[in-house]
Amino acid sequence: MGRLLFARWGRELDCELKQFRLAGDLLMESGAALELATIFAPQAFLPLACTANLAKNLAAVAASSTRAPIYKTFALSNNLADITAKTLALSTLVRSAVAQSFLGVVAHALPGAS
């Protein structure tokens, strides 16, 4: 539902790409925080989860609709596919490194770990 509501501002996304991308990232982080907050307020689980899902859907629209125009600014010699592939590979590498660091911290915190 959030994607449908937010998609009507599609033309405005072209004018202020960086601001919408930043707003999308902030919405994604706030949605994730609301999801985590459901643990502390189980009686308000449904409203918090729905609001978090709405925020994350709005963030997905902002991210997906601003991604290509931002990548296009880096494509100096008509190599948009190359820029997109390298960016996705780099983001996969970063996510993998973060996940490995997290698992290392968890493994170190287990009883019996030195």
DSSP file (Angstrom, degrees, kcal/mol; ACC not computed):
  #  RESIDUE AA STRUCTURE BP1 BP2  ACC     N-H-->O    O-->H-N    N-H-->O    O-->H-N    TCO  KAPPA ALPHA  PHI   PSI    X-CA   Y-CA   Z-CA
    1    1 A M     >        0   0    0      0, 0.0     4,-2.1     0, 0.0     5,-0.2   0.000 360.0 360.0 360.0 -41.5    0.0    0.0    0.0
    2    2 A G  H  >  +     0   0    0      1,-0.2     4,-2.4     2,-0.2     5,-0.2   0.875 360.0  53.9 -62.3 -37.5    2.8    2.4    0.8
    3    3 A R  H  > S+     0   0    0      1,-0.2     4,-1.9     2,-0.2    -1,-0.2   0.905 108.9  48.8 -63.8 -40.8    4.5    1.8   -2.5
    4    4 A L  H  4 S+     0   0    0      1,-0.2     4,-0.5     2,-0.2    -2,-0.2   0.901 113.2  46.7 -66.2 -40.6    1.2    2.8   -4.3
    5    5 A L  H >< S+     0   0    0     -4,-2.1     3,-0.6     1,-0.2    -2,-0.2   0.898 116.8  42.7 -68.1 -39.9    0.8    5.9   -2.3
    6    6 A F  H >< S+     0   0    0     -4,-2.4     3,-1.7     1,-0.2    -1,-0.2   0.759  98.2  73.7 -80.0 -25.5    4.3    7.1   -2.6
    7    7 A A  G >< S+     0   0    0     -4,-1.9     3,-1.4     1,-0.3    -1,-0.2   0.699  79.8  74.0 -65.6 -19.0    4.7    6.3   -6.4
    8    8 A R  G <  S+     0   0    0     -3,-0.6     3,-0.3    -4,-0.5    -1,-0.3   0.682  89.0  60.7 -70.0 -14.4    2.5    9.2   -7.3
    9    9 A W  G X>  +     0   0    0     -3,-1.7     4,-1.1     1,-0.2     3,-0.5   0.098  69.5 121.1 -93.6  22.1    5.4   11.6   -6.5
   10   10 A G  H X>  +     0   0    0     -3,-1.4     4,-0.7     1,-0.2     3,-0.6   0.859  69.4  51.9 -56.0 -42.4    7.5    9.9   -9.1
   11   11 A R  H >> S+     0   0    0     -3,-0.3     3,-0.7     1,-0.2     4,-0.5   0.847 105.7  55.6 -66.0 -33.1    8.2   13.1  -11.2
   12   12 A E  H X> S+     0   0    0     -3,-0.5     4,-1.2     1,-0.2     3,-0.6   0.753  95.0  67.9 -71.4 -23.1    9.3   15.0   -8.1
   13   13 A L  H << S+     0   0    0     -4,-1.1    -1,-0.2    -3,-0.6     7,-0.2   0.827  92.3  60.9 -65.1 -30.2   11.9   12.3   -7.4
   14   14 A D  H << S+     0   0    0     -3,-0.7     3,-0.5    -4,-0.7    -1,-0.2   0.824 102.3  51.7 -66.1 -31.0   13.8   13.4  -10.5
   15   15 A C  H << S+     0   0    0     -3,-0.6     2,-0.3    -4,-0.5    -1,-0.2   0.900 121.4  26.3 -75.4 -41.0   14.3   17.0   -9.2
   16   16 A E  S  X S+     0   0    0     -4,-1.2     4,-2.3     1,-0.2    -1,-0.2  -0.556  70.1 157.5-124.9  65.7   15.8   16.2   -5.8
   17   17 A L  H  > S+     0   0    0     -3,-0.5     4,-2.5    -2,-0.3     5,-0.2   0.926  74.4  46.1 -58.7 -50.7   17.4   12.8   -6.2
   18   18 A K  H  > S+     0   0    0      1,-0.2     4,-2.5     2,-0.2    -1,-0.2   0.880 112.7  50.2 -65.2 -37.9   19.9   13.0   -3.3
   19   19 A Q  H  > S+     0   0    0      2,-0.2     4,-2.5     1,-0.2    -1,-0.2   0.909 113.1  45.8 -67.6 -40.6   17.3   14.4   -0.9
   20   20 A F  H  X S+     0   0    0     -4,-2.3     4,-2.4     2,-0.2    -2,-0.2   0.868 112.2  51.6 -69.5 -34.8   14.8   11.6   -1.7
   21   21 A R  H  X S+     0   0    0     -4,-2.5     4,-2.3    -5,-0.2    -2,-0.2   0.924 112.1  46.2 -65.9 -43.1   17.6    9.0   -1.5
   22   22 A L  H  X S+     0   0    0     -4,-2.5     4,-2.5     2,-0.2    -2,-0.2   0.918 112.4  50.2 -63.9 -43.3   18.6   10.3    2.0
   23   23 A A  H  X S+     0   0    0     -4,-2.5     4,-2.5     1,-0.2    -2,-0.2   0.893 110.0  51.6 -62.2 -38.4   14.9   10.4    3.0
   24   24 A G  H  X S+     0   0    0     -4,-2.4     4,-2.3     2,-0.2    -1,-0.2   0.907 109.5  48.7 -64.1 -41.6   14.5    6.8    1.8
   25   25 A D  H  X S+     0   0    0     -4,-2.3     4,-2.2     2,-0.2    -2,-0.2   0.904 112.1  49.0 -64.9 -40.3   17.6    5.7    3.8
   26   26 A L  H  X S+     0   0    0     -4,-2.5     4,-2.4     1,-0.2    -2,-0.2   0.891 110.7  50.9 -66.1 -38.3   16.2    7.4    6.9
   27   27 A L  H  X S+     0   0    0     -4,-2.5     4,-2.5     2,-0.2    -2,-0.2   0.904 109.1  51.3 -64.0 -40.2   12.8    5.8    6.4
   28   28 A M  H  X S+     0   0    0     -4,-2.3     4,-2.2     2,-0.2    -2,-0.2   0.922 111.9  46.4 -63.3 -43.3   14.5    2.4    6.1
   29   29 A E  H  X S+     0   0    0     -4,-2.2     4,-2.2     2,-0.2    -1,-0.2   0.893 113.0  48.9 -66.9 -38.9   16.4    2.9    9.3
   30   30 A S  H  X S+     0   0    0     -4,-2.4     4,-2.3     2,-0.2    -2,-0.2   0.880 110.3  51.9 -68.8 -35.5   13.3    4.2   11.2
   31   31 A G  H  X S+     0   0    0     -4,-2.5     4,-2.1     2,-0.2    -2,-0.2   0.912 110.3  48.1 -63.9 -42.1   11.3    1.2    9.9
   32   32 A A  H  X S+     0   0    0     -4,-2.2     4,-2.1     2,-0.2    -2,-0.2   0.893 110.9  51.4 -64.9 -38.9   14.0   -1.2   11.2
   33   33 A A  H  X S+     0   0    0     -4,-2.2     4,-1.9     1,-0.2    -2,-0.2   0.898 108.7  51.0 -65.0 -39.6   14.0    0.6   14.5
   34   34 A L  H  X S+     0   0    0     -4,-2.3     4,-0.8     2,-0.2    -1,-0.2   0.889 107.5  53.4 -64.8 -37.9   10.2    0.3   14.8
   35   35 A E  H >< S+     0   0    0     -4,-2.1     3,-0.8     1,-0.2     4,-0.3   0.918 110.6  46.6 -61.6 -41.8   10.5   -3.4   14.1
   36   36 A L  H >< S+     0   0    0     -4,-2.1     3,-1.3     1,-0.2     4,-0.4   0.826 104.4  62.5 -68.6 -29.8   13.0   -3.8   16.9
   37   37 A A  H >X S+     0   0    0     -4,-1.9     4,-1.0     1,-0.3     3,-0.7   0.684  83.4  78.3 -69.8 -16.7   10.7   -1.7   19.2
   38   38 A T  T << S+     0   0    0     -3,-0.8    -1,-0.3    -4,-0.8    -2,-0.2   0.786  86.2  61.5 -63.6 -24.0    8.0   -4.3   18.9
   39   39 A I  T <4 S+     0   0    0     -3,-1.3    -1,-0.2    -4,-0.3    -2,-0.2   0.882 106.1  44.8 -66.3 -37.4    9.9   -6.4   21.4
   40   40 A F  T <4 S+     0   0    0     -3,-0.7    -1,-0.2    -4,-0.4    -2,-0.2   0.628 122.0  36.9 -84.8 -13.8    9.6   -3.7   24.0
   41   41 A A    ><  +     0   0    0     -4,-1.0     3,-1.6     1,-0.1    -1,-0.3  -0.545  62.5 163.1-135.5  70.5    5.9   -3.0   23.4
   42   42 A P  G >  S+     0   0    0      0, 0.0     3,-1.3     0, 0.0     4,-0.2   0.786  75.7  62.3 -62.7 -26.0    4.2   -6.4   22.6
   43   43 A Q  G 3  S+     0   0    0      1,-0.3     3,-0.2     2,-0.1    -5,-0.1   0.732 108.4  43.1 -70.6 -20.2    0.8   -4.9   23.2
   44   44 A A  G <> S+     0   0    0     -3,-1.6     4,-2.0    -6,-0.2    -1,-0.3  -0.041  78.9 122.0-110.7  29.4    1.3   -2.5   20.3
   45   45 A F  H <> S+     0   0    0     -3,-1.3     4,-3.1     1,-0.2     5,-0.3   0.936  70.5  49.2 -59.7 -50.0    2.9   -5.1   18.0
   46   46 A L  H  > S+     0   0    0     -4,-0.2     4,-2.5     1,-0.2     5,-0.2   0.929 113.4  43.6 -62.8 -49.0    0.4   -4.7   15.1
   47   47 A P  H  > S+     0   0    0      0, 0.0     4,-2.2     0, 0.0    -1,-0.2   0.911 117.6  46.9 -63.4 -39.0    0.5   -0.9   14.8
   48   48 A L  H  X S+     0   0    0     -4,-2.0     4,-2.5     2,-0.2    -2,-0.2   0.926 113.8  47.1 -66.8 -43.6    4.3   -0.8   15.2
   49   49 A A  H  X S+     0   0    0     -4,-3.1     4,-2.3    -5,-0.3    -1,-0.2   0.895 113.2  48.6 -66.3 -39.5    4.8   -3.6   12.7
   50   50 A C  H  X S+     0   0    0     -4,-2.5     4,-2.3    -5,-0.3    -1,-0.2   0.913 112.9  47.4 -66.5 -42.2    2.4   -2.0   10.1
   51   51 A T  H  X S+     0   0    0     -4,-2.2     4,-2.4    -5,-0.2    -2,-0.2   0.897 112.1  50.5 -65.5 -40.0    4.0    1.4   10.5
   52   52 A A  H  X S+     0   0    0     -4,-2.5     4,-2.3     2,-0.2    -2,-0.2   0.910 110.6  49.2 -63.3 -42.2    7.5   -0.2   10.1
   53   53 A N  H  X S+     0   0    0     -4,-2.3     4,-2.1     2,-0.2    -2,-0.2   0.895 110.7  50.3 -65.1 -40.1    6.4   -2.0    7.0
   54   54 A L  H  X S+     0   0    0     -4,-2.3     4,-2.4     2,-0.2    -2,-0.2   0.924 111.1  48.8 -62.5 -45.0    4.9    1.2    5.5
   55   55 A A  H  X S+     0   0    0     -4,-2.4     4,-2.2     1,-0.2    -2,-0.2   0.904 111.8  48.9 -62.6 -41.4    8.2    3.0    6.2
   56   56 A K  H  X S+     0   0    0     -4,-2.3     4,-1.9     2,-0.2    -1,-0.2   0.857 110.4  50.8 -69.3 -34.1   10.2    0.3    4.6
   57   57 A N  H  X S+     0   0    0     -4,-2.1     4,-2.0     2,-0.2    -2,-0.2   0.906 110.4  49.1 -67.9 -41.6    8.0    0.2    1.5
   58   58 A L  H  X S+     0   0    0     -4,-2.4     4,-2.3     1,-0.2    -2,-0.2   0.902 111.0  50.9 -61.8 -40.3    8.3    3.9    1.1
   59   59 A A  H  X S+     0   0    0     -4,-2.2     4,-2.7     1,-0.2    -2,-0.2   0.878 107.1  53.7 -64.8 -37.8   12.1    3.6    1.5
   60   60 A A  H  X S+     0   0    0     -4,-1.9     4,-2.6     2,-0.2     5,-0.2   0.892 108.9  48.7 -65.3 -38.9   12.1    0.9   -1.2
   61   61 A V  H  X S+     0   0    0     -4,-2.0     4,-2.2     2,-0.2     5,-0.2   0.935 113.2  47.0 -64.9 -45.6   10.3    3.1   -3.7
   62   62 A A  H  X S+     0   0    0     -4,-2.3     4,-1.2     1,-0.2    -2,-0.2   0.912 115.8  45.4 -63.0 -41.8   12.7    6.0   -3.0
   63   63 A A  H  X S+     0   0    0     -4,-2.7     4,-1.2     1,-0.2    -2,-0.2   0.932 115.8  44.0 -68.8 -45.8   15.8    3.8   -3.3
   64   64 A S  H  X S+     0   0    0     -4,-2.6     4,-0.6     1,-0.2    -1,-0.2   0.838 114.9  48.4 -72.1 -30.9   14.7    1.9   -6.4
   65   65 A S  H  < S+     0   0    0     -4,-2.2    -1,-0.2    -5,-0.2    -2,-0.2   0.705 117.4  40.4 -83.7 -17.8   13.5    5.0   -8.3
   66   66 A T  H  X S+     0   0    0     -4,-1.2     4,-1.7    -5,-0.2     5,-0.2   0.574  96.3  81.1-101.2 -11.3   16.6    7.1   -7.5
   67   67 A R  H  X S+     0   0    0     -4,-1.2     4,-2.6     1,-0.2     5,-0.2   0.953  91.6  45.8 -61.8 -53.9   19.2    4.4   -8.1
   68   68 A A  H  X S+     0   0    0     -4,-0.6     4,-2.3     1,-0.2    -1,-0.2   0.907 112.4  48.9 -62.5 -45.1   19.4    4.5  -11.9
   69   69 A P  H  > S+     0   0    0      0, 0.0     4,-1.0     0, 0.0    -1,-0.2   0.879 113.3  48.2 -63.4 -33.9   19.6    8.3  -12.2
   70   70 A I  H >X S+     0   0    0     -4,-1.7     3,-0.6     1,-0.2     4,-0.6   0.926 112.6  47.7 -70.0 -43.0   22.3    8.4   -9.6
   71   71 A Y  H >X S+     0   0    0     -4,-2.6     3,-1.1     1,-0.2     4,-0.9   0.857 104.1  62.9 -62.7 -34.1   24.3    5.6  -11.3
   72   72 A K  H 3< S+     0   0    0     -4,-2.3     3,-0.3     1,-0.3    -1,-0.2   0.818  94.5  60.6 -62.7 -30.3   23.8    7.4  -14.6
   73   73 A T  H << S+     0   0    0     -4,-1.0    -1,-0.3    -3,-0.6    -2,-0.2   0.780 105.9  48.1 -68.0 -24.4   25.9   10.4  -13.3
   74   74 A F  H << S+     0   0    0     -3,-1.1     2,-1.5    -4,-0.6    -1,-0.2   0.667  89.5  89.9 -86.2 -17.9   28.8    8.0  -12.8
   75   75 A A    ><  +     0   0    0     -4,-0.9     3,-0.6    -3,-0.3     5,-0.1  -0.630  47.0 163.6 -84.3  90.1   28.5    6.4  -16.2
   76   76 A L  T 3  S+     0   0    0     -2,-1.5    -1,-0.2     1,-0.2    -4,-0.0   0.794  73.9  37.0 -80.3 -29.0   30.8    8.8  -18.2
   77   77 A S  T 3  S-     0   0    0     -3,-0.2    -1,-0.2     2,-0.0    -2,-0.1  -0.253 124.4 -86.9-121.1  46.2   31.2    6.5  -21.3
   78   78 A N  S <  S+     0   0    0     -3,-0.6     3,-0.2    -6,-0.1    -2,-0.1   0.888  88.0 132.2  55.9  44.4   27.8    5.0  -21.6
   79   79 A N     >  +     0   0    0      1,-0.1     4,-2.1    -7,-0.1     5,-0.2  -0.327  10.2 139.5-120.8  49.2   28.7    2.1  -19.2
   80   80 A L  H  > S+     0   0    0      1,-0.2     4,-2.6     2,-0.2     5,-0.2   0.874  72.4  53.7 -61.9 -39.5   25.6    2.1  -16.9
   81   81 A A  H  > S+     0   0    0      1,-0.2     4,-2.5     2,-0.2    -1,-0.2   0.896 108.7  49.5 -63.5 -39.4   25.5   -1.7  -16.7
   82   82 A D  H  > S+     0   0    0      2,-0.2     4,-2.4     1,-0.2    -2,-0.2   0.919 112.0  47.8 -65.0 -44.1   29.1   -1.9  -15.7
   83   83 A I  H  X S+     0   0    0     -4,-2.1     4,-2.3     2,-0.2    -2,-0.2   0.919 113.2  48.4 -62.7 -44.1   28.6    0.8  -12.9
   84   84 A T  H  X S+     0   0    0     -4,-2.6     4,-2.4     2,-0.2     5,-0.2   0.922 111.9  48.7 -63.9 -44.3   25.5   -1.0  -11.7
   85   85 A A  H  X S+     0   0    0     -4,-2.5     4,-2.3     1,-0.2    -1,-0.2   0.915 113.2  46.8 -62.7 -43.8   27.2   -4.4  -11.6
   86   86 A K  H  X S+     0   0    0     -4,-2.4     4,-2.3     2,-0.2    -1,-0.2   0.878 111.8  51.0 -68.4 -36.5   30.2   -3.1   -9.7
   87   87 A T  H  X S+     0   0    0     -4,-2.3     4,-2.4    -5,-0.2    -2,-0.2   0.922 111.6  46.9 -66.2 -43.1   28.0   -1.2   -7.2
   88   88 A L  H  X S+     0   0    0     -4,-2.4     4,-2.1     2,-0.2    -2,-0.2   0.890 112.3  50.6 -65.7 -38.3   25.9   -4.3   -6.5
   89   89 A A  H  X S+     0   0    0     -4,-2.3     4,-2.2    -5,-0.2    -2,-0.2   0.911 111.4  48.6 -64.6 -41.1   29.1   -6.4   -6.2
   90   90 A L  H  X S+     0   0    0     -4,-2.3     4,-2.4     2,-0.2    -2,-0.2   0.905 110.5  49.9 -66.4 -41.0   30.6   -3.9   -3.7
   91   91 A S  H  X S+     0   0    0     -4,-2.4     4,-2.4     1,-0.2    -1,-0.2   0.876 110.3  51.1 -66.5 -35.2   27.4   -3.8   -1.7
   92   92 A T  H  X S+     0   0    0     -4,-2.1     4,-2.3     2,-0.2    -1,-0.2   0.905 110.3  49.7 -64.5 -41.5   27.4   -7.6   -1.5
   93   93 A L  H  X S+     0   0    0     -4,-2.2     4,-2.3     2,-0.2    -2,-0.2   0.913 111.6  47.9 -63.1 -43.6   31.0   -7.5   -0.3
   94   94 A V  H  X S+     0   0    0     -4,-2.4     4,-2.4     2,-0.2    -2,-0.2   0.924 111.9  49.4 -65.4 -44.4   30.2   -5.0    2.4
   95   95 A R  H  X S+     0   0    0     -4,-2.4     4,-2.5     1,-0.2    -1,-0.2   0.895 110.8  50.9 -61.8 -39.0   27.2   -6.9    3.6
   96   96 A S  H  X S+     0   0    0     -4,-2.3     4,-2.5     2,-0.2    -1,-0.2   0.912 110.1  49.1 -64.1 -42.4   29.2  -10.0    3.7
   97   97 A A  H  X S+     0   0    0     -4,-2.3     4,-2.2     2,-0.2    -2,-0.2   0.897 112.0  48.5 -65.1 -40.1   32.0   -8.3    5.7
   98   98 A V  H  X S+     0   0    0     -4,-2.4     4,-2.5     2,-0.2    -2,-0.2   0.919 111.9  49.3 -65.3 -43.2   29.4   -6.9    8.2
   99   99 A A  H  X S+     0   0    0     -4,-2.5     4,-2.5     1,-0.2    -2,-0.2   0.906 111.6  48.9 -63.2 -41.1   27.8  -10.3    8.6
  100  100 A Q  H  X S+     0   0    0     -4,-2.5     4,-2.1     2,-0.2    -1,-0.2   0.891 111.1  50.1 -66.2 -38.7   31.1  -12.0    9.2
  101  101 A S  H  X S+     0   0    0     -4,-2.2     4,-2.2     2,-0.2    -2,-0.2   0.921 111.2  49.2 -63.7 -43.0   32.1   -9.3   11.8
  102  102 A F  H  X S+     0   0    0     -4,-2.5     4,-2.5     1,-0.2    -2,-0.2   0.927 111.5  48.4 -62.0 -45.4   28.7   -9.8   13.6
  103  103 A L  H  X S+     0   0    0     -4,-2.5     4,-2.7     1,-0.2    -1,-0.2   0.870 109.8  53.3 -64.1 -35.6   29.2  -13.6   13.6
  104  104 A G  H  X S+     0   0    0     -4,-2.1     4,-2.0     2,-0.2    -1,-0.2   0.901 109.6  47.6 -64.3 -41.2   32.7  -13.2   14.9
  105  105 A V  H  X S+     0   0    0     -4,-2.2     4,-1.6     2,-0.2    -2,-0.2   0.915 113.8  47.6 -66.3 -42.4   31.5  -11.0   17.8
  106  106 A V  H  X S+     0   0    0     -4,-2.5     4,-0.7     1,-0.2    -2,-0.2   0.919 112.2  49.0 -64.6 -43.6   28.7  -13.4   18.6
  107  107 A A  H >< S+     0   0    0     -4,-2.7     3,-0.6     1,-0.2    -1,-0.2   0.867 110.5  51.2 -64.7 -35.6   31.0  -16.4   18.5
  108  108 A H  H 3< S+     0   0    0     -4,-2.0    -1,-0.2     1,-0.2    -2,-0.2   0.825 107.2  54.1 -70.8 -29.9   33.5  -14.6   20.8
  109  109 A A  H 3< S+     0   0    0     -4,-1.6    -1,-0.2    -5,-0.1    -2,-0.2   0.598  85.6 107.0 -80.7 -10.9   30.7  -13.8   23.3
  110  110 A L  S X< S-     0   0    0     -4,-0.7     3,-1.9    -3,-0.6     2,-0.1  -0.350  86.1 -93.0 -67.0 148.2   29.7  -17.5   23.6
  111  111 A P  T 3  S+     0   0    0      0, 0.0    -1,-0.1     0, 0.0     3,-0.1  -0.366 112.9  27.6 -61.0 137.5   30.7  -19.3   26.8
  112  112 A G  T 3  S+     0   0    0      1,-0.4     2,-0.3    -3,-0.1    -2,-0.1   0.297  88.4 126.6  93.5  -9.1   34.0  -21.1   26.5
  113  113 A A    <         0   0    0     -3,-1.9    -1,-0.4    -5,-0.1    -5,-0.1  -0.591 360.0 360.0 -80.9 143.5   35.3  -18.7   23.8
  114  114 A S              0   0    0     -2,-0.3    -1,-0.1    -3,-0.1    -6,-0.1   0.498 360.0 360.0 -83.6 360.0   38.7  -17.2   24.7
